[in-house]
Amino acid sequence: MKALALGVLLTLSAAASAQGYPSKPITLVIPFAAGGDSDLSGRNVAAQASKYLNNQPIVAVNRTGASGAIGTMAVKNAAPDGYTLLVARIATHAILPALDSKLAYKWNEFTMLSLIELNPYICFVKGDSPYRSAADLIGEIRKNPGKLNFSTAGVSTSQNMAAQYFMTLAGLTKDHAVGIHYKGGGEVTAAVLGGQVNFACNNAPTVIPQVKAGALRGLFVTPSRLAELPDVPSASDAGFPDMNKIVGWTALMGPPGLPKEVVDKWTEVFQRLAKDPDWQQGNARIGGIAAIRSPAESQKFVQEQYELYDKLVSSLGIRQ
């Protein structure tokens, strides 16, 4: 009887192996709440990639907590079989590893599959602000240290790091302007609209409608000008080209040690997604800039992002 059961198991295993990867549903772990950039990007991939993966279902699961670390650790500790993957973000693989010296994982302890998209950033003031350019704002901050303030979604967020990096590039210190921390990106923008703070930097999709309406004034956008805001200069045009390194981004990664078969399959899938009009349209709807790259190119990009924030955290003296 035992021999029969073993034979059935071996037959099923052989059939699954012959079928190739994937032979069952894939879970995409999104380490942030529904509705955010990582959630929308991950679900766009899940919706369109299935047809290139033997029509196997791709299930997006939000596993939140600890600034993305809980969901990230869940994937790091998952079986390296390609059936549990991570929708990684700038927070999980650049800012948090740079900021938290006690983090339970390192940014490079994952198998890279591909960068997915970039999210433009805008630094802005209220529409009736006296600061009409980035140079105006920096000039006032330099002239009156500690007088102006900016909104962020917390110390470890890209909104805070963007504003801090902006001041660093201008030769200012973290004490030249005061960061006021709010609960999320929506509140970051609302604080400028309401006049509670003087400026902020935030993901473009939450800011574009208000700039169009004249309620906000964009000082510059990264990494390049946006068709929706032709009058807002790029960071380069505004005199701060290094600010173009400040972008949101999403990537797909797996646990350490994914088989080559899995990596190769996802590389093929992303090459096809890059030409897929449905994926492209979905990405455009959420304000993303398509950025699909090879695993090696993606790994290099993430490394550069980690090193950027590691250096910034060190210079600001805010490592935890």
DOMITOR-179644 format. One record per atom (N, C-alpha, C): chain; x, y, z. Coordinates in steps of 0.2 Angstrom, whole numbers. Layout:
DOMITOR-179644
kette c1 c2 c3
A X Y Z
...
END
This chain:
DOMITOR-179644
kette c1 c2 c3
A 4 -6 0
A 0 0 0
A 4 6 0
A 10 6 4
A 14 12 5
A 18 13 -2
A 20 7 -5
A 23 7 -12
A 18 10 -17
A 12 9 -17
A 7 12 -21
A 6 19 -20
A 6 21 -14
A 5 28 -13
A 11 32 -15
A 17 29 -14
A 23 32 -16
A 24 33 -23
A 21 28 -27
A 21 28 -34
A 17 33 -37
A 11 34 -33
A 6 40 -36
A 9 46 -35
A 13 47 -29
A 16 54 -28
A 21 55 -33
A 25 50 -34
A 31 51 -39
A 28 53 -46
A 22 50 -48
A 19 51 -54
A 16 58 -55
A 13 60 -49
A 10 67 -49
A 16 72 -50
A 22 71 -46
A 27 75 -46
A 30 76 -53
A 31 70 -56
A 34 70 -63
A 29 73 -68
A 23 73 -67
A 18 76 -71
A 19 84 -71
A 19 86 -64
A 20 93 -63
A 26 96 -66
A 32 92 -65
A 38 94 -68
A 38 94 -75
A 35 90 -79
A 34 90 -86
A 30 96 -88
A 25 98 -84
A 21 103 -86
A 25 110 -86
A 30 110 -82
A 34 116 -81
A 31 121 -77
A 35 126 -76
A 33 132 -71
A 29 137 -75
A 24 139 -72
A 20 137 -66
A 15 132 -67
A 14 127 -62
A 9 122 -63
A 4 123 -58
A 4 129 -54
A -2 130 -49
A -2 138 -48
A -7 140 -45
A -7 148 -44
A -1 151 -40
A 0 157 -42
A 6 161 -39
A 3 166 -35
A 7 167 -29
A 5 172 -24
A 10 178 -25
A 7 184 -26
A 11 190 -26
A 10 194 -19
A 14 194 -15
A 14 197 -8
A 15 205 -9
A 10 209 -8
A 11 216 -8
A 11 218 -1
A 17 221 1
A 18 223 8
A 15 229 11
A 11 232 7
A 8 238 9
A 0 238 8
A -4 243 10
A -11 242 10
A -14 243 3
A -20 241 2
A -23 242 -5
A -24 249 -7
A -23 250 -13
A -24 257 -16
A -18 261 -17
A -12 259 -14
A -6 262 -15
A -2 260 -21
A 4 263 -22
A 7 262 -29
A 9 255 -29
A 12 252 -24
A 14 245 -25
A 8 240 -26
A 2 242 -23
A -4 238 -24
A -6 238 -31
A -7 244 -33
A -9 245 -40
A -5 242 -45
A 2 243 -44
A 7 240 -49
A 7 233 -49
A 7 230 -43
A 7 223 -42
A 0 219 -45
A -5 223 -44
A -12 220 -47
A -12 221 -55
A -9 226 -57
A -8 226 -64
A -4 221 -67
A 1 219 -64
A 5 213 -67
A 1 207 -66
A -2 206 -60
A -6 200 -59
A -11 199 -64
A -15 204 -66
A -20 204 -71
A -18 202 -78
A -12 204 -80
A -10 204 -87
A -5 198 -88
A -1 196 -83
A 4 191 -83
A 2 184 -84
A -4 183 -81
A -7 176 -81
A -7 172 -88
A -9 176 -93
A -9 173 -100
A -3 171 -102
A 3 173 -99
A 10 171 -102
A 13 166 -97
A 9 164 -92
A 11 159 -87
A 6 153 -87
A 5 150 -92
A 1 144 -93
A -6 145 -90
A -8 152 -91
A -15 154 -88
A -16 152 -81
A -11 151 -77
A -12 150 -70
A -14 157 -66
A -18 156 -61
A -20 162 -58
A -14 165 -54
A -14 172 -54
A -9 176 -50
A -13 179 -45
A -12 178 -38
A -16 180 -33
A -12 186 -29
A -15 192 -29
A -11 197 -25
A -14 197 -18
A -10 197 -13
A -11 197 -6
A -8 203 -3
A -12 207 1
A -9 213 5
A -7 210 11
A 0 210 13
A 2 208 20
A 6 214 23
A 3 218 26
A 5 224 28
A 9 224 35
A 12 230 37
A 15 231 44
A 22 232 44
A 24 236 49
A 32 237 50
A 35 241 43
A 31 245 40
A 34 249 34
A 36 244 29
A 32 239 28
A 33 234 23
A 37 228 25
A 40 228 31
A 45 223 32
A 42 216 34
A 35 216 36
A 32 210 38
A 31 206 31
A 28 209 26
A 27 205 20
A 33 203 16
A 38 208 17
A 45 206 14
A 48 200 17
A 48 200 24
A 51 194 27
A 47 188 25
A 40 188 25
A 36 182 23
A 39 179 16
A 41 183 12
A 43 181 5
A 50 178 6
A 54 182 9
A 61 180 10
A 62 173 13
A 57 171 18
A 57 165 21
A 53 159 17
A 50 161 12
A 45 157 8
A 50 152 4
A 47 146 2
A 50 141 -2
A 52 144 -8
A 59 143 -11
A 61 146 -17
A 59 142 -23
A 52 142 -24
A 50 138 -30
A 46 142 -35
A 46 149 -33
A 43 153 -38
A 35 154 -37
A 32 152 -32
A 25 152 -31
A 23 157 -26
A 28 160 -23
A 27 166 -18
A 32 171 -20
A 30 177 -22
A 34 182 -25
A 32 189 -21
A 37 194 -22
A 36 200 -18
A 36 206 -23
A 31 210 -22
A 30 216 -25
A 34 221 -21
A 41 222 -22
A 45 226 -18
A 45 234 -20
A 46 238 -15
A 46 245 -16
A 52 248 -14
A 53 255 -15
A 58 259 -13
A 59 259 -6
A 53 258 -2
A 53 258 5
A 56 252 8
A 54 246 5
A 57 240 8
A 64 238 6
A 66 241 0
A 73 239 -2
A 78 244 -3
A 76 250 -1
A 81 256 -1
A 81 260 5
A 75 263 7
A 75 267 13
A 75 263 19
A 71 258 20
A 71 254 26
A 78 251 28
A 81 247 23
A 87 244 24
A 92 249 26
A 92 255 23
A 97 260 25
A 96 263 32
A 90 264 33
A 88 267 40
A 88 263 46
A 86 257 45
A 86 252 51
A 91 247 51
A 96 249 56
A 102 244 57
A 100 237 59
A 94 237 62
A 92 230 65
A 87 227 61
A 86 229 55
A 81 226 50
A 83 218 49
A 78 214 49
A 79 207 49
A 81 204 42
A 82 209 37
A 84 206 30
A 88 212 27
A 92 210 22
A 96 215 19
A 93 216 12
A 94 221 9
A 91 223 2
A 93 218 -3
A 99 215 -3
A 101 210 -8
A 100 203 -7
A 96 201 -2
A 94 194 0
A 88 192 -4
A 87 194 -10
A 81 191 -14
A 84 190 -21
A 80 186 -24
A 81 185 -31
A 77 190 -35
A 81 194 -39
A 78 199 -43
A 75 196 -49
A 69 199 -51
A 66 196 -57
A 65 202 -62
A 62 208 -60
A 62 214 -64
A 60 220 -61
A 63 226 -62
A 60 232 -61
A 54 233 -65
A 48 236 -62
A 42 236 -66
A 40 243 -68
A 40 248 -64
A 39 255 -66
A 42 260 -61
A 42 266 -63
A 44 271 -59
A 39 276 -58
A 39 280 -52
A 34 284 -50
A 37 291 -50
A 35 296 -54
A 37 303 -54
A 36 306 -47
A 40 310 -45
A 40 314 -39
A 39 322 -41
A 35 325 -37
A 35 333 -38
A 36 336 -31
A 40 341 -31
A 41 346 -26
A 37 352 -27
A 33 354 -22
A 28 359 -24
A 27 363 -17
A 24 369 -19
A 21 374 -14
A 14 375 -15
A 11 379 -11
A 4 381 -12
A 3 386 -18
A -2 386 -21
A -3 390 -28
A -2 397 -27
A -3 400 -21
A -2 407 -20
A 4 408 -16
A 9 403 -15
A 15 404 -12
A 19 410 -15
A 23 413 -11
A 28 418 -14
A 34 415 -17
A 35 408 -16
A 41 405 -19
A 39 402 -26
A 41 405 -31
A 39 403 -38
A 44 398 -41
A 49 397 -38
A 54 392 -41
A 58 389 -35
A 61 383 -37
A 65 380 -32
A 71 384 -29
A 73 389 -33
A 79 393 -31
A 76 398 -26
A 70 400 -27
A 66 405 -22
A 66 402 -15
A 63 395 -16
A 62 392 -9
A 68 391 -6
A 74 388 -9
A 80 387 -6
A 83 393 -3
A 82 399 -7
A 85 405 -4
A 82 407 2
A 75 406 3
A 72 408 9
A 74 403 15
A 74 397 13
A 77 392 19
A 84 394 21
A 88 396 16
A 95 398 18
A 95 404 22
A 91 409 20
A 90 415 24
A 88 415 31
A 83 411 32
A 79 410 38
A 79 403 40
A 85 400 43
A 85 393 45
A 79 392 50
A 76 386 50
A 71 384 55
A 64 387 54
A 63 392 49
A 57 396 49
A 52 392 45
A 54 389 39
A 50 385 35
A 49 378 37
A 43 375 35
A 42 368 36
A 40 364 30
A 40 357 31
A 38 353 25
A 34 347 28
A 29 344 24
A 26 339 27
A 29 332 24
A 28 327 28
A 31 320 26
A 26 315 29
A 26 309 27
A 22 303 29
A 26 299 34
A 31 302 37
A 35 299 42
A 43 299 41
A 47 298 46
A 54 299 45
A 57 294 39
A 54 288 39
A 57 283 35
A 54 283 28
A 50 288 26
A 46 288 20
A 50 292 14
A 48 291 8
A 51 294 3
A 50 301 3
A 44 303 5
A 42 310 6
A 47 314 10
A 49 311 16
A 54 314 20
A 61 314 17
A 63 309 14
A 69 308 11
A 70 313 5
A 65 314 1
A 65 318 -5
A 67 325 -3
A 63 328 2
A 64 334 5
A 71 335 8
A 73 330 12
A 80 331 15
A 85 331 9
A 84 327 4
A 89 326 -1
A 90 333 -5
A 84 336 -6
A 83 342 -9
A 87 348 -5
A 87 348 1
A 90 352 5
A 98 351 5
A 99 344 5
A 106 342 5
A 110 345 -1
A 107 344 -7
A 110 346 -13
A 111 353 -13
A 107 357 -9
A 108 364 -9
A 113 367 -4
A 116 362 -1
A 121 363 4
A 118 365 11
A 112 363 12
A 108 365 19
A 109 359 23
A 107 360 30
A 107 354 34
A 100 352 36
A 99 347 39
A 92 344 41
A 88 349 45
A 92 354 49
A 89 359 53
A 87 365 50
A 88 366 43
A 86 372 40
A 79 373 39
A 75 367 38
A 68 367 38
A 65 361 42
A 59 362 45
A 56 357 50
A 52 353 46
A 53 346 47
A 48 341 44
A 42 340 49
A 36 340 46
A 30 339 50
A 27 332 48
A 27 327 52
A 25 320 50
A 17 319 50
A 15 317 45
A 8 315 44
A 7 308 43
A 1 305 42
A -1 298 42
A 0 295 35
A 0 299 30
A 0 296 23
A 1 301 18
A 2 299 12
A 4 303 6
A -2 309 5
A -8 306 6
A -14 311 5
A -13 317 10
A -12 316 16
A -11 321 21
A -5 325 20
A 0 323 17
A 6 327 15
A 4 332 10
A 0 330 5
A -2 335 0
A -7 340 3
A -12 337 7
A -17 341 10
A -14 347 15
A -8 345 18
A -5 350 23
A -3 356 19
A 0 355 13
A 2 361 9
A -4 365 6
A -9 361 4
A -15 364 2
A -19 369 7
A -18 366 13
A -21 370 19
A -17 375 22
A -11 376 20
A -6 381 22
A -3 379 29
A -4 372 31
A -1 370 37
A 7 370 37
A 9 369 31
A 17 368 29
A 18 372 23
A 24 374 22
A 27 378 16
A 28 374 10
A 30 368 10
A 32 364 4
A 32 357 6
A 32 353 1
A 33 346 1
A 35 343 -5
A 37 336 -5
A 38 332 -11
A 34 326 -10
A 31 324 -16
A 26 318 -15
A 26 315 -22
A 23 309 -22
A 21 305 -28
A 17 310 -33
A 19 310 -39
A 15 314 -44
A 8 313 -44
A 5 307 -45
A -2 306 -46
A -6 310 -40
A -4 310 -34
A -8 314 -29
A -8 321 -30
A -3 324 -34
A -2 331 -34
A -4 334 -41
A -4 330 -46
A -5 333 -53
A -12 336 -53
A -18 334 -51
A -24 337 -51
A -24 344 -48
A -21 344 -42
A -21 351 -39
A -16 356 -42
A -11 354 -45
A -7 358 -49
A -10 361 -55
A -14 356 -59
A -18 358 -65
A -23 363 -63
A -26 363 -57
A -31 367 -54
A -29 374 -52
A -22 374 -51
A -19 380 -48
A -19 381 -41
A -21 375 -37
A -21 375 -30
A -14 374 -27
A -10 371 -31
A -3 370 -30
A 2 372 -35
A 8 374 -34
A 13 376 -39
A 18 371 -39
A 19 367 -44
A 25 363 -45
A 31 366 -46
A 36 365 -42
A 43 368 -42
A 47 364 -47
A 47 358 -47
A 50 353 -52
A 47 346 -51
A 49 342 -56
A 46 335 -56
A 52 331 -58
A 52 325 -55
A 57 320 -57
A 54 314 -60
A 57 310 -65
A 64 311 -67
A 64 315 -74
A 58 317 -76
A 58 321 -82
A 51 325 -82
A 51 330 -87
A 44 333 -87
A 39 328 -89
A 33 330 -86
A 27 326 -88
A 22 330 -93
A 19 326 -97
A 15 328 -102
A 9 332 -99
A 7 329 -93
A 1 332 -90
A 3 339 -87
A 9 341 -86
A 11 347 -83
A 17 350 -87
A 16 352 -93
A 21 354 -97
A 25 361 -94
A 22 364 -90
A 25 371 -87
A 29 369 -81
A 29 363 -78
A 33 362 -72
A 39 359 -75
A 45 363 -73
A 52 360 -75
A 54 354 -72
A 58 350 -76
A 61 345 -73
A 66 347 -67
A 68 342 -63
A 73 344 -58
A 80 347 -62
A 82 344 -67
A 87 346 -71
A 86 354 -73
A 81 355 -76
A 79 362 -78
A 79 367 -72
A 77 364 -66
A 77 369 -60
A 83 370 -57
A 89 366 -60
A 95 367 -57
A 97 362 -52
A 93 356 -51
A 95 351 -46
A 94 344 -50
A 99 343 -54
A 99 337 -58
A 99 330 -54
A 103 331 -48
A 103 325 -44
A 97 323 -41
A 92 327 -41
A 85 326 -38
A 82 320 -42
A 84 319 -49
A 81 314 -53
A 82 307 -50
A 86 307 -46
A 87 300 -42
A 81 299 -38
A 77 304 -36
A 72 303 -31
A 66 301 -35
A 64 295 -36
A 58 292 -39
A 55 287 -35
A 49 286 -35
A 46 280 -33
A 47 274 -38
A 47 268 -35
A 48 262 -40
A 45 256 -37
A 44 251 -41
A 41 245 -39
A 45 239 -43
A 47 234 -40
A 50 228 -43
A 47 222 -41
A 48 217 -45
A 46 210 -43
A 52 206 -41
A 52 203 -35
A 57 199 -32
A 55 192 -30
A 59 188 -29
A 57 181 -25
A 62 180 -20
A 61 174 -16
A 65 172 -11
A 72 171 -13
A 77 171 -9
A 84 169 -11
A 84 162 -14
A 88 161 -20
A 89 155 -22
A 83 152 -27
A 80 157 -30
A 75 154 -35
A 78 151 -41
A 75 145 -44
A 79 141 -49
A 79 146 -55
A 84 144 -59
A 85 148 -66
A 79 147 -70
A 75 142 -70
A 69 141 -74
A 64 146 -72
A 63 148 -66
A 59 153 -64
A 61 160 -66
A 67 161 -65
A 70 168 -67
A 69 169 -74
A 71 164 -78
A 70 164 -85
A 63 165 -88
A 59 162 -84
A 52 162 -86
A 49 169 -85
A 51 172 -79
A 48 179 -78
A 52 184 -82
A 58 183 -84
A 61 187 -89
A 57 187 -95
A 55 181 -98
A 51 181 -104
A 45 185 -103
A 42 183 -97
A 35 186 -96
A 35 194 -96
A 41 197 -93
A 41 204 -93
A 43 207 -100
A 47 203 -104
A 48 205 -110
A 42 206 -114
A 37 201 -113
A 31 201 -117
A 26 207 -114
A 26 208 -107
A 22 213 -104
A 24 220 -107
A 31 221 -108
A 33 227 -110
A 30 229 -117
A 28 224 -121
A 24 226 -127
A 17 225 -127
A 14 223 -121
A 7 222 -120
A 3 228 -119
A -1 230 -124
A -5 236 -123
A -9 236 -117
A -12 231 -115
A -16 231 -109
A -12 233 -102
A -6 230 -102
A -2 231 -96
A 0 238 -97
A 2 241 -103
A 4 248 -103
A -1 253 -101
A -7 251 -104
A -13 256 -102
A -14 256 -94
A -14 250 -91
A -15 249 -84
A -10 253 -80
A -3 253 -83
A 2 256 -79
A 1 264 -80
A -1 266 -86
A -2 273 -87
A -7 276 -83
A -13 272 -82
A -18 274 -78
A -16 275 -70
A -11 272 -68
A -9 273 -61
A -3 277 -60
A -2 281 -66
A 4 286 -66
A 11 283 -66
A 11 277 -68
A 18 274 -68
A 22 275 -75
A 28 275 -74
A 32 275 -80
A 35 268 -81
A 34 265 -87
A 36 258 -88
A 44 258 -87
A 46 253 -84
A 53 253 -83
A 56 245 -82
A 53 241 -86
A 55 234 -86
A 62 233 -88
A 66 230 -84
A 73 229 -86
A 75 221 -84
A 81 219 -87
A 83 213 -85
A 85 212 -78
A 85 206 -75
A 87 205 -68
A 93 208 -66
A 98 208 -70
A 105 211 -69
A 104 219 -69
A 101 222 -73
A 100 229 -74
A 95 231 -68
A 90 227 -66
A 86 229 -61
A 90 229 -54
A 94 224 -53
A 98 223 -47
A 103 229 -46
A 106 231 -52
A 110 237 -52
A 106 243 -50
A 100 244 -52
A 96 250 -51
A 95 250 -43
A 92 245 -41
A 91 244 -33
A 97 245 -29
A 102 243 -31
A 109 244 -27
A 110 251 -27
A 109 255 -33
A 111 262 -33
A 106 266 -28
A 100 264 -28
A 95 267 -24
A 96 266 -17
A 98 260 -15
A 100 258 -8
A 106 263 -6
A 111 263 -10
A 117 267 -8
A 116 274 -8
A 111 277 -12
A 109 284 -11
A 106 285 -4
A 101 281 -2
A 98 282 4
A 103 280 10
A 107 276 9
A 112 274 15
A 116 280 16
A 119 283 11
A 123 289 11
A 119 295 14
A 113 296 12
A 109 301 15
A 107 300 22
A 106 294 24
A 104 293 31
A 110 294 35
A 116 292 33
A 122 293 37
A 124 301 37
A 123 304 32
A 124 312 32
A 119 315 37
A 113 313 37
A 108 316 42
A 109 314 49
A 112 308 50
A 113 305 57
A 106 303 59
A 102 299 55
A 96 297 57
A 95 290 57
A 101 286 56
A 100 279 56
A 98 276 63
A 93 271 63
A 90 269 69
A 93 262 71
END
